[in-house]
Amino acid sequence: MQDYELRDQFEQWAEPLRATRAPAVAALRSRIRRRAARTAAATGFAVAVVGLMAGLLVAVGWVGSGKPGGPALQAQGSAYPAPPGQPYVFVNSSATFINGWPGPATPAELKNAATGKVLKVLWPVHRGVSFSAAAAAAGDRLFVLAQQDSDGTLSFAEIRIGASGKPGALRQVLPDLPAPPGMEVVNMAVNAPATRLSFTTAASNSYGPSGPSGSLVVYNLQTGTLIGSWPVAFDVGASSQFLGYGNNLLASIGTLERGRNLLVDTTTAFPPGSSLLADSRPFGAGADFANLAAGAFSQDGNIGMYEGGPAGRVLLVEVSAASGKVVRNIPIGPSSAVNGPYFCGVLWASANGHELWTQCGTRQLAIVGGHATQIRLAWLLPTNTTSGASVFAW
Amino acid sequence: VRHDDQFFEEFYFASYGRTVALVAAITGSRHEAEDVAQEAYARALARWSRLRGYDLPEAWVRKVALRIAIDSRRRLRRNLAATVRLAAQRLPAGPEPADDLKYTPLGVALLGLPLPEREVIVLHYVADLPVHVIARESGLPVGTVKTRLAAGRRHLERCLTSRSEGVA
C-alpha cells in the first residue's frame, strides 16, 4: 500500500468528523464552572496541607512557641532544608468515579511530603470505594478522610500520626451520613484542635461536581453532633477552611458575579433551616474575592493566595484580607505547566504566609518575603488532568 | 473583551472539527472525542488571555486534547480489569449510529496500534503534521517519531491489506 493510498483512506475516514458542528460557547463556559468546582475541591486539600504544616511548625517550635525546633530535614538532592518537623501528605492512588462508571477501590498513601517516603498505605473503611476527599488538622498531625458509597452514604475516618512520626490505625469517626442523591463532597476542613469537621457538597454528574448548588455542613468531631447545615449556591466554587486555632470557619463562595467570604463561629450549634448569611459575618475588606473560592488564606487569615497571571507564566497573587488589595505577584512557573502531570500552586505556607513552598510543574520554589529561591524536593506532587474524574484528594 | 470573544469564537468554530477527528482516531468513539474536544476548548477559553498570544493556539488545544484522550484510555484500561462484569453489561451489542468508527476497517486497524504509535500516526495522517512538528509538539526525538511512524504504517498496511484480501 502506497503512502498516498493510506492518506486517502484517512481523509475519507476523517471527513465527516471534521464537519462536526461545535456546540455553543455557552456549553464551554458551563464546563469551566464544573471544572472550577473540581479545582475548589482539590484546593481544599492544598488548604489542608497548608493548615497541617503551619500547625506543625507551631508544634515543633519553629513559630512562636518558644521551644527549640527539631532538626531541619534535608530533602534528598535538595539544596534547601525543609522546615523543622515532618510535613505529611495524603495521596490518593487515582481519581474515582462516584457516579457513572465506578472504578475499583484504590488505596491511598500517607507520605512524608519532603522526602516522598510512604509511611502507610490506607484502604477505605468500607470496601469497594475509594477516598474522595481529605482534610488535615493544623498542629494535631491528624487527617480526616471521606468516602462515599455508591448509594451516596458518606463516612469519615481519621488517622493520627504519633510524636515518633508513626501513623496509627485508620478509624471511623462520626456515624455514616446519608447524602442526598447526586451530591458529593467537594471540600473538607478540620480545625486545629480536631474538634470540628466541615465539608461542602455539590450536585454531581459523571464529570464530577457540577454545581451550582450544594451545602456547607459542620459536625462536632468529638460528640458526633451536627453543628450546622446551610444551603449554598455557587458557580465558580466553594471552599472552607478554619482560621487560627479555634472554631472560626471561613467559607469562600464564588459566583460569576462576585466572591463572598463569610466567617462562621462554629462553637455552638445552629438551629436547622438557618441561613449562612444570617449566621456569619463578612470576612475581609469586601473586595471581590471570587478567585479565592479556588485559593486559600494563610492560617492567620491575613493573606489570601490564588494563581493567576498574564500570557506565558503563572503568578501567585497575594491579596491583603484587610484591604482587599494585591500585595505582590510572584511568578511560580510557566503557564504550560497548568495542564501538565504535576501540581501547580502552593504546597506549603507558614502560618502568616510569609514563607511558602510552591510547585508549578517540575519547578519548585521556596519563597521568603516575596524572594524566591529554586529548590528541589525529593518528589513532585502529581495532579490529575483526566476528564470525567470525580472528586479526589491527592 | 468583545474582540477577544470574537477571536476565540472564530478559532473555536474553525478548528473544532479537526480536533474531534484527531481525538476520535485515538479513542475510536465520536461521542468521547466530542467530550474530550469540548473539555480541551473549555480549558483554552479559561486561559484565552494567555493563549491568544500564542502563534498556534490550535497546537495547544491539540496537545491538551490528546493528553486527556490518552489519559482517559489508560484510566479505562486500569479500571477495565476490575469491572469486567459491569462493562459487559454496558457494552452495546453492535455499533450505535454515531459511534461506528471502531467498526470501520481503518478504525479497527488504528485501535490495534499501541498508543504511542497511534498518536504519531494520527498526528501525521489526521492532523497532517510533518515529522519535525510532531517531534517538537510531542517532545520526542525526530528519530523516535520516524520509527513509530514506520511501525504504525506497517501495522496499518498489514491489517488493511489482509482485510481487503479476506473480503475478496
Interface residues (C-beta under 8 A of the other chain):
Chain A: M1 D3 L6 R7 Q9 F10 W13 A14 L17 R18 A19 T20 R21 A22 P23 V25 A27 L28 R29 R31 I32 R35 S94 A95 W101 P102 G103 P104 G309 P310 A311 G312 S335 V338 N339 T385 T386 S387 G388 A389
Chain B: D5 F8 E9 Y12 F13 Y16 G17 R18 V20 A21 A24 A25 R30 A33 E34 D35 V36 Q38 E39 Y41 A42 R43 L45 A46 R47 S49 R50 L51 R52 G53 Y54 V64 R67 I68 D71 S72 R75 R78 N79 A81 A82 T83 L86 R90 L101 T104 L106 G107 Y125 V126 R153 L156 E157 L160 T161
